[in-house]
Amino acid sequence: MSGTERPEPVYCSEGIQILRALEAADEGWERRTVTDPARIAELVDLYSSLGFETMVTGLDPSSFGEACTSCAVTACSEYVALFTRKREAG
């Protein structure tokens, strides 16, 4: 992804926007996945071993599209998002 491209929002199988694009993309972060917190350590280790910085965040209802209300509240309490960016040389 070049410095001017923005990540795309995520859509469900019905075509409804469920996650907005990440504002931290301006700092080089890319959303990799949304997953159960029990699996996140494994993914952090994997991406770190591949040379990426990692950032894990909780979800909040404002990151979801307008069509996702009750699902967003459930997802926010049960899942986390993993973001990565290339490590700076040095």
FENWOGI-V871726 format. One record per residue. PSI is psi in whole degrees, -180 to 180 (999 if undefined). D_FIRST is the distance of its C-alpha to the first C-alpha in Angstrom with 2 decimals. Layout:
psi:PSI d_first:D_FIRST
psi:PSI d_first:D_FIRST
This chain:
psi:130 d_first:0.00
psi:170 d_first:3.78
psi:-17 d_first:6.64
psi:-14 d_first:8.01
psi:142 d_first:6.17
psi:145 d_first:8.12
psi:151 d_first:8.33
psi:149 d_first:11.12
psi:165 d_first:14.59
psi:137 d_first:16.43
psi:147 d_first:19.49
psi:178 d_first:22.63
psi:-17 d_first:24.49
psi:1 d_first:26.44
psi:13 d_first:23.51
psi:131 d_first:23.99
psi:123 d_first:21.14
psi:-25 d_first:21.66
psi:131 d_first:18.84
psi:161 d_first:17.27
psi:150 d_first:13.70
psi:130 d_first:13.63
psi:-29 d_first:14.72
psi:-2 d_first:13.72
psi:-28 d_first:10.00
psi:-21 d_first:11.27
psi:10 d_first:12.21
psi:3 d_first:9.02
psi:140 d_first:10.37
psi:134 d_first:9.09
psi:128 d_first:12.09
psi:-42 d_first:13.21
psi:162 d_first:16.65
psi:127 d_first:19.75
psi:173 d_first:22.83
psi:137 d_first:26.40
psi:-25 d_first:27.00
psi:-23 d_first:29.15
psi:-7 d_first:26.20
psi:-37 d_first:23.81
psi:-40 d_first:25.35
psi:-43 d_first:24.79
psi:-38 d_first:21.06
psi:-45 d_first:20.80
psi:-43 d_first:22.78
psi:-54 d_first:20.67
psi:-35 d_first:17.27
psi:-41 d_first:19.21
psi:-21 d_first:20.76
psi:4 d_first:17.46
psi:20 d_first:16.66
psi:148 d_first:14.74
psi:149 d_first:16.10
psi:152 d_first:16.96
psi:126 d_first:18.06
psi:130 d_first:20.32
psi:153 d_first:21.38
psi:167 d_first:23.98
psi:153 d_first:23.42
psi:150 d_first:25.26
psi:-28 d_first:26.51
psi:-14 d_first:24.74
psi:-5 d_first:21.32
psi:158 d_first:22.73
psi:165 d_first:23.43
psi:-28 d_first:26.96
psi:-15 d_first:28.14
psi:102 d_first:27.72
psi:-72 d_first:30.49
psi:-36 d_first:32.59
psi:-39 d_first:29.86
psi:-42 d_first:27.62
psi:-43 d_first:30.50
psi:-48 d_first:31.03
psi:-38 d_first:27.41
psi:-31 d_first:27.29
psi:-13 d_first:30.29
psi:-10 d_first:29.36
psi:161 d_first:25.64
psi:160 d_first:23.02
psi:143 d_first:19.23
psi:128 d_first:17.25
psi:148 d_first:14.11
psi:161 d_first:12.57
psi:155 d_first:10.81
psi:138 d_first:11.48
psi:142 d_first:15.01
psi:140 d_first:15.90
psi:141 d_first:18.28
psi:999 d_first:21.81
